[in-house]
Amino acid sequence: MKKGEASKDKLVECGVQLEVARGLASERETLLVAKIKELNEAHAALGEKIRAIEERDERIRSLDEVLTRANRLSSLGELAASVAHEIKNPLISIQGFAKRIADSSDLEKMQDYARFVEKESQRLSDVLLRLLDFSHMSEPEKERLDLNRIVDDTLLFAEHHLTKFKHIDLTVEKEENLPKVCADKIHLQQALLNIMINAAQAMPEGGPLVIRTGVRAPDRVWLSVSDKGTGIEPKDLDKIFDPFFTTKKKGVGTGLGLSLTKKLVEANRGKLEVESVKGQGSTFRILLPPAPRDA
């Protein structure tokens, strides 16, 4: 083959390779444009989904706010109805006995009616005081406290309360060297006293009332009150902390004691537990986190 013909063949071969390269480049460019378009469409679709999710979340938040307000209004309505019921009964009694006093000329009967008025007035006062305690509880003034000392101090002024009940056999079992808790002393004493009185009322014929302290691993210090009283029906366990809910006889308690106790405990970052068997008794347990070492 002549030199000129060889050069010509090389030029032709180079031209073919160049055309192939141009074709590949064109295909790559077309594919790249298609991929970019596909990515843009996916990005747009993703953006639409994100906006839809945000709109849905906003609707959920709005609905949640509406439900929360409705729940608060419902609870307020239930509380108002309960307050009205608890106040209405003693007021009707007071009005009735006051009329009898005005219409009676029998001194002995008038004295009996006056005692009934005094009793119902005291009941009304108890309801209102409990309600004020429940709705205007002060913010906790926290300090380092020993639960064993809380038990001792509370029992000093609780004795006269327990003397109202017959045959209460009080036992105290304290675990030594308890970790300190950070809480409001008055709040804990009031909570303990409420539970003790509730336990005594559950034993109208008397019985053992046991106060214990201890530690639950890994991060709870506890205080419990146990009785061998009437116990609580399983269906009522979820209701006992509701304001004005009570299983006691009419005129015994206001139905606010346990509600207030739960509120006092939770205000101090604690938890109130209950275990109960109908006819065998109940145990109420206050659990609190231990105080930080530098508190």
C-alpha positions in Angstrom: 0.0 0.0 0.0 1.3 3.4 -0.9 2.1 6.0 1.7 -0.6 8.4 0.6 -3.3 5.7 0.7 -2.2 4.7 4.3 -2.6 8.3 5.4 -5.9 8.6 3.8 -7.1 5.4 5.6 -6.0 6.8 8.9 -7.8 10.0 8.3 -11.0 8.1 7.4 -10.5 6.0 10.6 -10.1 9.1 12.7 -13.1 10.6 11.2 -15.1 7.5 12.0 -13.9 7.6 15.6 -14.7 11.3 15.9 -18.2 10.7 14.6 -18.6 7.8 17.1 -17.3 10.1 19.9 -19.7 12.8 18.9 -22.6 10.3 18.9 -21.6 9.1 22.3 -21.3 12.6 23.6 -24.7 13.5 22.2 -26.2 10.4 23.8 -24.6 11.2 27.2 -25.9 14.8 26.9 -29.4 13.6 26.1 -29.2 11.1 29.0 -27.9 13.8 31.3 -30.7 16.2 30.3 -33.2 13.4 30.9 -31.8 12.6 34.3 -31.7 16.3 35.3 -35.3 16.6 34.2 -36.2 13.5 36.2 -34.4 14.8 39.3 -36.2 18.2 38.9 -39.5 16.4 38.7 -38.7 14.2 41.7 -37.6 17.3 43.7 -40.8 19.1 42.8 -42.9 16.0 43.8 -40.9 15.8 47.1 -41.5 19.4 47.7 -45.3 18.9 47.2 -45.2 15.9 49.6 -43.3 18.0 52.2 -45.9 20.8 51.8 -48.7 18.3 52.1 -47.1 16.8 55.3 -46.6 20.3 56.8 -50.2 21.2 56.0 -51.4 17.9 57.5 -49.2 18.5 60.6 -50.6 22.0 60.9 -54.2 20.6 60.8 -53.3 18.0 63.4 -51.8 20.7 65.7 -54.9 22.8 65.2 -57.2 19.9 65.9 -55.1 19.0 68.9 -55.5 22.5 70.3 -59.2 22.3 69.7 -59.5 19.0 71.4 -57.3 20.2 74.3 -59.6 23.3 74.8 -62.7 21.1 74.5 -61.2 18.7 77.1 -60.4 21.6 79.5 -63.9 23.0 79.0 -65.4 19.5 79.6 -63.3 19.0 82.8 -64.3 22.5 83.9 -67.9 21.7 83.3 -67.7 18.4 85.2 -65.9 20.2 88.1 -68.5 23.0 88.2 -71.3 20.4 88.2 -69.6 18.5 91.0 -69.1 21.7 93.0 -72.7 22.7 92.5 -73.9 19.3 93.6 -71.6 19.2 96.7 -72.7 22.7 97.8 -76.4 22.3 96.9 -77.1 19.4 99.3 -75.8 21.1 102.6 -77.4 24.4 101.5 -80.8 22.7 101.1 -80.4 21.1 104.6 -79.4 24.4 106.1 -82.4 26.2 104.6 -84.7 23.4 105.7 -83.5 23.3 109.3 -83.4 27.1 109.5 -87.1 27.2 108.5 -87.9 24.6 111.2 -86.1 26.7 113.8 -88.1 29.7 112.8 -91.4 27.8 112.9 -90.7 25.8 116.1 -91.4 26.8 119.7 -89.9 23.6 121.1 -86.6 24.6 122.6 -85.2 21.1 122.5 -86.1 20.6 118.8 -84.6 24.1 118.0 -81.3 23.0 119.6 -81.4 19.8 117.5 -82.1 21.7 114.4 -79.3 24.2 115.2 -76.8 21.3 115.6 -77.8 20.0 112.2 -77.3 23.5 110.7 -73.8 23.6 112.3 -72.9 20.2 111.0 -74.0 21.0 107.4 -72.3 24.4 107.6 -69.1 22.7 108.6 -69.5 20.2 105.7 -70.0 23.1 103.3 -66.9 24.9 104.8 -64.8 21.7 104.3 -65.8 21.5 100.6 -65.0 25.1 100.0 -61.6 24.9 101.8 -60.6 21.8 99.9 -61.7 23.4 96.7 -59.5 26.4 97.4 -56.6 24.2 98.3 -57.1 22.3 95.0 -57.3 25.3 92.8 -54.8 27.7 94.5 -52.0 25.4 95.5 -48.8 27.4 96.0 -45.7 26.7 94.0 -43.4 24.2 95.8 -40.5 25.7 97.9 -38.1 22.9 97.4 -35.3 21.9 99.8 -33.3 18.8 100.6 -35.5 16.5 102.8 -35.3 13.2 104.5 -38.5 11.2 104.0 -38.0 9.5 107.4 -38.0 12.9 109.0 -41.1 13.9 107.1 -42.8 10.8 108.5 -41.7 11.7 112.1 -42.7 15.4 111.8 -46.1 14.5 110.2 -47.0 12.0 112.9 -46.4 14.6 115.6 -49.4 16.7 114.5 -51.4 13.8 112.9 -52.1 12.0 116.2 -55.1 14.1 117.1 -56.6 13.4 113.6 -56.2 9.7 114.1 -57.9 9.8 117.5 -61.1 10.5 115.7 -61.0 6.9 114.5 -61.2 3.8 116.7 -58.8 1.0 117.1 -56.2 2.3 114.6 -53.0 0.3 115.1 -50.2 2.5 113.6 -46.9 0.9 112.6 -43.9 2.7 111.1 -41.2 0.9 109.2 -38.4 3.2 108.0 -35.4 2.2 105.8 -32.3 3.8 107.2 -29.9 6.1 105.2 -32.4 7.0 102.6 -31.2 9.3 99.8 -32.5 12.9 100.3 -35.2 14.2 98.1 -35.7 17.8 96.8 -39.3 18.8 97.6 -41.6 21.1 99.5 -41.9 19.9 103.1 -45.4 21.3 103.6 -46.6 19.6 100.4 -45.3 16.2 101.4 -46.7 16.5 104.9 -50.1 17.4 103.6 -50.0 14.6 101.1 -49.0 12.1 103.7 -51.7 13.3 106.2 -54.4 13.1 103.4 -53.4 9.5 102.6 -53.3 8.5 106.3 -56.8 10.0 107.0 -58.1 8.3 103.8 -56.7 4.9 105.1 -58.2 5.4 108.5 -61.6 6.2 107.0 -61.3 2.9 105.0 -61.2 1.0 108.3 -64.4 2.1 110.2 -63.9 -0.7 112.7 -60.2 -0.1 113.0 -57.2 -2.1 111.9 -53.5 -1.8 111.0 -52.2 1.3 109.4 -48.6 0.9 108.2 -46.2 3.6 107.0 -43.1 2.5 105.2 -40.1 4.2 103.5 -37.6 2.7 101.1 -35.7 3.0 97.8 -36.8 1.6 94.4 -33.9 1.1 92.0 -32.5 2.9 90.2 -33.8 6.4 90.9 -36.8 6.6 93.2 -37.2 7.1 96.9 -40.7 6.1 98.2 -43.1 6.6 101.1 -46.2 4.3 101.4 -49.3 4.0 103.5 -51.1 0.7 103.8 -54.4 -0.3 105.4 -56.5 -3.4 105.7 -59.7 -1.5 104.9 -62.5 -1.9 102.4 -60.3 -1.6 99.4 -61.3 -0.2 96.0 -63.3 -1.8 93.2 -61.1 -2.4 90.1 -63.5 -0.3 88.0 -63.0 2.7 90.4 -59.2 2.7 90.4 -58.9 5.0 87.4 -61.4 7.5 89.0 -60.2 7.9 92.6 -58.0 10.9 91.7 -60.8 12.7 90.0 -62.1 15.8 91.9 -65.2 15.0 94.0 -65.1 11.3 93.2 -65.6 9.3 96.3 -66.8 5.8 97.3 -67.4 6.9 100.9 -70.7 7.3 102.6 -72.5 10.6 102.2 -71.1 13.2 104.5 -67.7 11.5 104.9 -65.0 13.4 103.1 -65.3 15.8 100.2 -63.9 13.7 97.3 -61.0 16.2 96.9 -58.4 14.7 99.3 -56.8 12.3 96.8 -57.1 14.8 93.9 -55.2 17.3 96.0 -52.7 14.7 97.1 -51.9 13.7 93.5 -51.5 17.3 92.6 -49.1 18.0 95.5 -47.0 15.0 94.6 -46.8 15.8 90.9 -45.9 19.4 91.7 -42.7 18.0 93.3 -41.8 15.8 90.3 -43.2 12.8 92.0 -45.7 10.0 91.2 -48.6 8.6 93.3 -49.3 4.9 92.9 -52.1 2.8 94.3 -52.5 -0.9 94.8 -55.8 -2.2 96.1 -57.9 -5.3 96.5 -61.6 -5.0 97.3 -62.2 -6.2 100.8 -58.5 -6.6 101.6 -57.1 -3.1 101.8 -55.0 -0.5 99.8 -51.5 0.8 99.6 -50.8 4.3 98.4 -47.1 5.0 97.5 -45.4 8.4 96.9 -42.3 8.1 94.6 -39.8 10.9 94.4 -36.5 11.3 92.5 -33.5 11.6 94.8 -32.0 15.1 95.2 -28.9 15.9 93.1 -25.8 15.7 95.2 -25.1 19.4 94.8 -28.7 20.5 95.5 
